[in-house]
């Protein structure tokens, strides 16, 4: 707050000094009259085409108030000169300060504790999941006392110090280091460096998922170092795995393979086109002292055309085939070909775990694509499980786009 001396008034005996408190003017965007419906339903995004007027000095990453066409307050959020122009942080008129981040992060951590995800056999958890936790543009993953931040907006990147303090306050003795891995996810307009922002540990760092050890390397690995969103689906595979032969395609660091081996699989083959990924898998197999495993460096699509042997279970967990709507048709064809080959090649009575993490492929479209693949092959296929992201990847009721992971477990006759 700045106090300005603006005037002196004198009468015959007393000089009076008047001070006026000048508060900083909030930066604002004002919306067109016909662009209010989604915000009235508490959707957390404002698209650039909805903005009529904006403060002249508005910069990427600024906190802005969102106003309706009559200049009434609607919400406050982070601005960015992009398709998603404002990511809403609150529909209340409140300061986006340390108190705000402390409250949001504490609420997110308490939910994970209620879900019993901090256990003796599990310390791999998503702590903050963007819109699902009321912090759009922010991901925080947790690996055995280390929190890894990934910012997807400049507003969140500019708030890293507040986020770090919020994590320390919420986790207390359960965190020893915090790493910021945002160089690939924030705008190229900033020179973002991946680095420790509090404490440090050596990588790879061993963490536990449902009793299985994993080497986690957030410095050199993909995303924040691991794909936590498949944790419960990997555990489900374990329930089917005993005595089975299993092919795990697009294996990355071998998550599905390790849970299968822990649960008595007779033989597991892990396949990835990346030799680096296969090395991660082999390292994790050795870390757990598992046997009955073989790694294969190959392209999954080509490999599935003619399998050298039949498997009881096949896992298809490809990377996103489409990240934008204009790629959706091509992605659907890719999913169809991949699943048709697996359905054609799997042993009679086999089980297929198949997934899509493409946000632009919704649950119904994915299911229809798998049905089309089954029709093409001509085998009897039954859906026995419908899978999705776990509870530590919550979906805001007002942001259905937050549901991105879809999966089916199929029985193939």
Secondary structure as UniProt FT lines:
FT   STRAND          2..10
FT   STRAND          15..22
FT   STRAND          28..31
FT   TURN            33..34
FT   HELIX           37..40
FT   TURN            41..42
FT   STRAND          45..47
FT   HELIX           48..50
FT   STRAND          51..54
FT   TURN            56..57
FT   TURN            60..61
FT   STRAND          63..67
FT   TURN            69..70
FT   STRAND          73..79
FT   STRAND          84..90
FT   HELIX           98..114
FT   TURN            115..116
FT   TURN            120..121
FT   STRAND          124..129
FT   HELIX           130..133
FT   TURN            136..137
FT   STRAND          138..143
FT   TURN            144..145
FT   STRAND          146..151
FT   HELIX           154..158
FT   HELIX           160..171
FT   HELIX           172..174
FT   STRAND          177..180
FT   TURN            183..185
FT   TURN            188..189
FT   STRAND          195..198
FT   STRAND          205..209
FT   TURN            210..211
FT   STRAND          212..216
FT   TURN            218..220
FT   TURN            223..224
FT   HELIX           228..230
FT   HELIX           231..241
FT   TURN            242..243
FT   STRAND          245..249
FT   TURN            252..254
FT   HELIX           255..262
FT   TURN            263..264
FT   STRAND          267..272
FT   HELIX           275..288
FT   STRAND          293..297
FT   HELIX           300..303
FT   TURN            304..305
FT   STRAND          313..316
FT   HELIX           325..327
FT   HELIX           328..345
FT   TURN            348..349
FT   STRAND          350..356
FT   TURN            359..360
FT   HELIX           363..377
FT   STRAND          381..388
FT   TURN            391..392
FT   TURN            397..398
FT   HELIX           400..402
FT   STRAND          406..412
//
